[in-house]
Every structure is written in C-alpha cells, then in structure tokens.
Amino acid sequence: MKRFVSIIFVVFVFYVIVYDLKVGTLPAAASKHSLTERKQEYALITIKPGETVLSILEKRSNGRKLDVAAVLKQFEQLNPAADPDRILQGKTYKFPLYEKDKQ
C-alpha cells in the first residue's frame, strides 16, 4: 500500500510540474509579461528649473493619487538611460500618459 501511495504521489507531482510549465498557475507572472509587451503611450516634456518627475506627474494627474513606485517604474521603462532622481533641466524626457491625459 505504501508503494502504491508513493507512486501516485510521484505521478501527481510530475503532473503538477508539467501543467505549471505548460499552462502556468501564476496570473501575476502572465499579466506582468503582457504589460511589458504593450506599448506605453507617452508625452515628451522638457524639464524646467525646479521640476522633478513626481512634480510633473502630479501636475498632470489633476488631483488623482499616484502610486509613486509604479510611476517611477514607468518613467524608467520609457527612459532607460535616465535616473528619475537626476533629471536634467532643459532635457526632454518621455512621461507616461494616463487615461485623462489621452483625451
């Protein structure tokens, strides 16, 4: 009986591994992959004295609350060579557009 249960357990574990590799069981991993494939819309903005990434996006958000980590990640995706903490005055950067900005 122990041998039978052991064989069933090994077959079950093998099935779970194959299913996970073929179909996937983590929806977050699948949605993260699809987000990177989707093209992000953006606006080109030239930095003025005293502006930061967050100050620009707060002005454009029209009072909506922003997730700071998500905003910085989107900025870095649009500007891979730029550090959001060290943007340069007079230089033009890509800033993500949100639903209200697109209208």
LONUDO-66579 format. One line per 4 residues: number of its first residue (from 1); their letters; for each residue y, x, z of C-alpha. Coordinates in steps of 0.25 Angstrom, whole numbers, always signed. Example, Ala and Ser with C-alpha at 12.3 -4.5 7.8 and 13.67 -1.06 7.14 Angstrom:
BEGIN
1) AS) -18:+49:+31 | -4:+55:+29
% end
This chain:
BEGIN
1) MKRF) +0:+0:+0 | +10:+11:+3 | +7:+18:-10 | +10:+4:-17
5) VSII) +23:+2:-10 | +27:+17:-13 | +24:+15:-28 | +32:+2:-28
9) FVVF) +44:+9:-21 | +44:+21:-30 | +44:+12:-43 | +55:+3:-37
13) VFYV) +64:+16:-34 | +61:+21:-48 | +65:+7:-54 | +78:+7:-46
17) IVYD) +82:+21:-51 | +79:+17:-65 | +86:+4:-64 | +98:+11:-58
21) LKVG) +99:+21:-68 | +98:+12:-80 | +106:+0:-75 | +114:+5:-63
25) TLPA) +116:-2:-50 | +130:+3:-46 | +140:-7:-52 | +151:+3:-48
29) AASK) +146:+14:-56 | +145:+5:-68 | +159:+0:-67 | +165:+14:-64
33) HSLT) +159:+18:-77 | +165:+7:-85 | +179:+9:-79 | +179:+23:-84
37) ERKQ) +175:+18:-98 | +186:+8:-98 | +199:+13:-103 | +210:+13:-93
41) EYAL) +224:+7:-98 | +236:+15:-94 | +251:+17:-95 | +258:+30:-98
45) ITIK) +268:+33:-87 | +278:+45:-86 | +279:+49:-71 | +293:+49:-65
49) PGET) +298:+56:-53 | +292:+52:-40 | +281:+43:-47 | +267:+44:-43
53) VLSI) +254:+38:-49 | +254:+28:-38 | +269:+24:-38 | +268:+22:-53
57) LEKR) +256:+13:-52 | +262:+5:-40 | +274:+2:-49 | +265:-3:-60
61) SNGR) +256:-11:-51 | +266:-21:-48 | +263:-22:-33 | +248:-22:-35
65) KLDV) +240:-14:-25 | +233:-2:-31 | +221:+6:-27 | +226:+20:-26
69) AAVL) +213:+27:-29 | +210:+18:-41 | +224:+20:-47 | +223:+36:-45
73) KQFE) +209:+36:-51 | +214:+28:-63 | +226:+37:-65 | +217:+49:-64
77) QLNP) +208:+43:-75 | +220:+41:-84 | +226:+55:-81 | +214:+64:-79
81) AADP) +223:+77:-79 | +233:+71:-69 | +233:+71:-54 | +239:+58:-49
85) DRIL) +245:+65:-37 | +252:+75:-46 | +258:+67:-58 | +270:+74:-65
89) QGKT) +284:+68:-67 | +287:+66:-82 | +272:+66:-86 | +265:+53:-91
93) YKFP) +252:+48:-85 | +243:+37:-88 | +243:+26:-77 | +233:+14:-77
97) LYEK) +237:+1:-81 | +233:-11:-73 | +232:-26:-77 | +246:-29:-74
101) DKQ) +251:-17:-82 | +244:-20:-95 | +252:-33:-97
% end
